[in-house]
């Protein structure tokens, strides 16, 4: 596993009212949310990156306004047609 180190001054941590652990978690969470939203990470990868279970990450993404299921209109129509045909 590769580890990345980002120096953060005590001034910044004080301004953010965070300790180093809180800042690291916040950065991991924002990175995971952005890359999940952009389709670069899966739901499971994003949750693991944040050291969260999938359900907590789903809640976090929902609070950030990021859809978990992102179907196009065509995909929804295909799913509905499949459901109607299977009845």
Phi, psi and omega in degrees: 000137177271141177243138180247133179247129179237115179288136177229126182290153177300328177302315182293315179300319178296316179297323180279350184057046181228155168265178185298321180296317179295319180295318179297316179297317180299318179293318178298317181297313181295321177297314180295317179298314181298314183286332172291313179301321181279358178078015181272334177238146175282172176301313181295318179296318181296315179298315180297320180300325179273358186058043178242158169280164185301321183295321177292322179292322176302315179297317180297315179295318179298317178297331179274001179078021180260120181292141178278320177249120186237078179271144170280167177302319180297319180294321177296316178300319179296317179297317179295319178297317178298317179297317179295321180290333184275358179275000000 
